[in-house]
Amino acid sequence: MPTEIVVPLLIRDLTEADLPHCGWSGSRLHLEHVARELGRDDADYLVACVAKSGFPVGKGLIDYRKTAGAGTIGQLAVHPALQSCGIGTALLLAAEERIRAHGLSHAELGVEVENPRARALYERLGYVAYGTEPDGWDEVAPDGSIRRYETTCTLMRKPIT
Ligand SMILES: CC(C)(COP(=O)(O)OP(=O)(O)OC[C@H]1O[C@@H](n2cnc3c(N)ncnc32)[C@H](O)[C@@H]1OP(=O)(O)O)[C@@H](O)C(=O)NCCC(=O)NCCS
């Protein structure tokens, strides 16, 4: 029988000191990109961390410049060992709170068309699909080379009341 243990988490702004502990969230290239973006004054990076140790277990970006009147949530990831425990939902709700505090009327996000589980989570939280757009980023191949990954994302939005 599983033992249930409550682990208090804290959601706060991501700092450069968190990045060496965020290897679970993406490649070296991704973390270098996050490090460059941390200084932006039109974006917030949130991190969910274990309250006692400060160890990061989930993260996400809110971009305030992509769409006028909306905050765009992106780069959402939860440590693989802790997925389906509610951390992604907690991060999304905290991101929506930030967007509301900025006086914006909508939260937006893009989800890859091949990621139905993430899309189902967003739909459960009230996001509605309204279009698609191509997306792409550089990633590190198993042989260490860098290759371009191209994909299509479903765009979703939710009114923030
Ligand atoms: C998508 C992702 C960010 C969601 O985070 P998460 O922490 O797993 O999400 P949640 O736990 O809040 O909700 C997801 C699931 O847990 C369930 N859940 C929510 N709260 C729960 C709780 N307190 N206890 C148990 N299960 C819970 C939800 O019903 C949902 O069910 P599902 O397994 O059918 O999807 C995460 O799975 C992830 O990092 N995936 C890989 C990267 C990725 O796809 N990112 C999205 C890019 S758009």
The ligand as a MOL file (V3000), in Angstrom:
LIG
                    3D

  0  0  0     0  0            999 V3000
M  V30 BEGIN CTAB
M  V30 COUNTS 48 50 0 0 0
M  V30 BEGIN ATOM
M  V30 1 C 2.0730 18.9480 -18.9740 0
M  V30 2 C 2.6410 19.0740 -17.5620 0
M  V30 3 C 3.3470 20.4210 -17.4070 0
M  V30 4 C 1.4600 19.0150 -16.5830 0
M  V30 5 O 1.9550 19.0520 -15.2640 0
M  V30 6 P 1.4170 18.0070 -14.1570 0
M  V30 7 O 1.9940 18.4090 -12.8770 0
M  V30 8 O 1.6500 16.6320 -14.6370 0
M  V30 9 O -0.1440 18.3830 -14.2120 0
M  V30 10 P -1.2650 18.0930 -13.1010 0
M  V30 11 O -0.8010 17.0050 -12.1920 0
M  V30 12 O -1.6740 19.3680 -12.5120 0
M  V30 13 O -2.4740 17.5860 -13.9570 0
M  V30 14 C -2.2460 16.5220 -14.8250 0
M  V30 15 C -2.8790 15.2830 -14.3550 0
M  V30 16 O -2.8800 15.0390 -12.9640 0
M  V30 17 C -4.2310 14.9840 -12.4680 0
M  V30 18 N -4.1910 15.6890 -11.2060 0
M  V30 19 C -4.3300 17.0030 -10.9820 0
M  V30 20 N -4.2480 17.2770 -9.6700 0
M  V30 21 C -4.0110 16.0850 -9.0440 0
M  V30 22 C -3.7990 15.6970 -7.6840 0
M  V30 23 N -3.8570 16.6080 -6.6770 0
M  V30 24 N -3.5140 14.3900 -7.4230 0
M  V30 25 C -3.4920 13.4890 -8.4360 0
M  V30 26 N -3.6840 13.8040 -9.7380 0
M  V30 27 C -3.9570 15.0830 -10.0310 0
M  V30 28 C -5.0570 15.6750 -13.4930 0
M  V30 29 O -6.3850 15.2270 -13.5010 0
M  V30 30 C -4.3120 15.2550 -14.7590 0
M  V30 31 O -4.6680 13.9600 -15.1400 0
M  V30 32 P -4.0720 13.1980 -16.4190 0
M  V30 33 O -2.9820 12.3160 -15.8960 0
M  V30 34 O -5.2080 12.4650 -17.0100 0
M  V30 35 O -3.5310 14.2480 -17.3470 0
M  V30 36 C 3.6240 17.9260 -17.2060 0
M  V30 37 O 2.9720 16.7150 -17.3210 0
M  V30 38 C 4.8910 17.9220 -18.0450 0
M  V30 39 O 5.9060 18.5150 -17.6690 0
M  V30 40 N 4.8820 17.2350 -19.1980 0
M  V30 41 C 6.0590 17.1900 -20.0660 0
M  V30 42 C 6.3290 18.5300 -20.7190 0
M  V30 43 C 5.0780 19.0550 -21.4020 0
M  V30 44 O 4.3790 18.3390 -22.1000 0
M  V30 45 N 4.8210 20.3610 -21.2120 0
M  V30 46 C 3.6520 21.0270 -21.7640 0
M  V30 47 C 4.0610 21.8930 -22.8740 0
M  V30 48 S 2.6220 22.7040 -23.5790 0
M  V30 END ATOM
M  V30 BEGIN BOND
M  V30 1 1 1 2
M  V30 2 1 2 3
M  V30 3 1 2 4
M  V30 4 1 2 36
M  V30 5 1 4 5
M  V30 6 1 5 6
M  V30 7 2 6 7
M  V30 8 1 6 8
M  V30 9 1 6 9
M  V30 10 1 9 10
M  V30 11 2 10 11
M  V30 12 1 10 12
M  V30 13 1 10 13
M  V30 14 1 13 14
M  V30 15 1 14 15
M  V30 16 1 15 16
M  V30 17 1 15 30
M  V30 18 1 16 17
M  V30 19 1 17 18
M  V30 20 1 17 28
M  V30 21 1 18 19
M  V30 22 1 18 27
M  V30 23 2 19 20
M  V30 24 1 20 21
M  V30 25 1 21 22
M  V30 26 2 21 27
M  V30 27 1 22 23
M  V30 28 2 22 24
M  V30 29 1 24 25
M  V30 30 2 25 26
M  V30 31 1 26 27
M  V30 32 1 28 29
M  V30 33 1 28 30
M  V30 34 1 30 31
M  V30 35 1 31 32
M  V30 36 2 32 33
M  V30 37 1 32 34
M  V30 38 1 32 35
M  V30 39 1 36 37
M  V30 40 1 36 38
M  V30 41 2 38 39
M  V30 42 1 38 40
M  V30 43 1 40 41
M  V30 44 1 41 42
M  V30 45 1 42 43
M  V30 46 2 43 44
M  V30 47 1 43 45
M  V30 48 1 45 46
M  V30 49 1 46 47
M  V30 50 1 47 48
M  V30 END BOND
M  V30 END CTAB
M  END
